[in-house]
């Protein structure tokens, strides 16, 4: 059997409120295989977003092991984590986190800038990813000229452009209507299966989770059960495909086709935009994905933001009996 690309072992995240311990994660164990579309589902406060942040190296665990692509990320310092994320991890965010003054090509190419990739290669890889997500006609549009579904497709392309080991998605359809939600979800599922891309999605919605190959149910910081959902996921995908009334490229259009210089709700005369200039940015150890993830981090899954006077527990090894 293929070795797991993600292994989580005996994972704890504990915060202190006065003398009381709050367990955001309370002894979590699971693994995820290469090419698997795995959904972590739970209600607000269940610990799902905290778990995602742990796996992405955005937070340090109180205790336990997180092995990603064969590396123990819980042992890495911040500088090492920055380099690890840039090389191995892609992120899809609920609120897209696109640069408003950049075109789709420039937004998708940005992570490659921080890897030192040449301008020509950045642009070529960004174009390839935008075609993959059905945005061939929208490469030179800026976020304000695109609908929410189109912007999220740009976000997916940006996550994939670095050829990551794993893509983490935190409520990626949370800002979309029901029809667009299904289009984006089918796209994520399709990319996972056709590109053998490991995807880990966090959601509160059991129906959305039912499109995953495996479903990890979490509550109060503990794993309740792990479902092998491949058969049901294939059935859901087939039913959704049958109900689809337009192809991927048309689905990206969603409404009337937008033109550069216009808006997503009003059609304007066709104009030929200037070729985008992808900037050369050199910022030592700058991690834009971490900044965006921290911005989007949910209050309900991070007890540190909920209670005044709460601090991270630093008492060393966790003793279950004495806690």
Phi, psi and omega in degrees: 000142181296139181293138180300144176273339175230130173229126177242124186231120172049053188270130177233144168225116187236134175243159179247134167241102188065243178256003182264139178264132175246120184264100175291323171229137192227068176082065185261134178223129171187171176219156180229134183268161178301134177079006182271140172260103186251132179248130175255116188238139178184163179284173175301133180087003182285338182106005186293318180287325174299317178298317178299316179297325177297313182294330180275357180076021180272342175223152178267138177285156172287322180202153174117178183237141173229110183249113181243123180051038176082002182246137177280099184283342179291345180266354185275147173277177187297319179298318178293324179293323177301311180296322180295314180297318181296330184268332192236347192233139170242151181235139170240125187252153179298320185259020172073312180054049176266151175281119188292334182267009180246151175285172177301316179300315182294320179296316182292324183284342188306313180302331180288334177301319183281354174261000179078020180285142182296157181301315182299316180290322178303312182295318180297318180289324178295317178298317179300316181290322179294324174294321180300323182266009174083029182242036181303322183279353190241017186298328184258010175277152173263162184309320181293347179260007182235155176284173179300317180296321178293319178297322180290328174296321175299318178299321178294316178299320179297321179293326185274340190296336181274004182054058188283156171295320185221143170246125176258133181232117182258103182048056189293344180250012186298334182257014186248155175286173188296318181294314180293325176304313181293323178297314180293320180296318177297323179295315179299315180297317181297315180297318179302314184284317185281330181260003184053043185260123176290125179235133175236114183245133175259134179206157173263354189260116182295328179293317177296320179297335183290355175271354180277153176293324174224146180239125176255115180267126182235141178208134179051038175078008181236149175281120179278314178197159177235121183258135166277111191245017187300316182295314180293321180298319178296320179294315179299319180294319180295318179295319179294322180293320180294328182276349182290134185257354181214152181289172184303316183295320178290325179296326178295330178294317177064308177232217177294147180295132180268154179241149175304134180095350180253206178231173181289345184253352183225131180273136179237175180296147180295128175232153180258106183289157176292153177299133182291144176257110180278116188289149173265111184242129177236107179230111184301128174053033175273133185235085184297330179293323178292318179301315180294320181294319180294324177298322186269354184304135188274133179299321186291336180259002179236094184303338181299337181264357188264326188235132178294137179087005180276134178231161179287138179287127181233034184277012178082212183302135183276126177256108185300324186285329186265000182275000000 
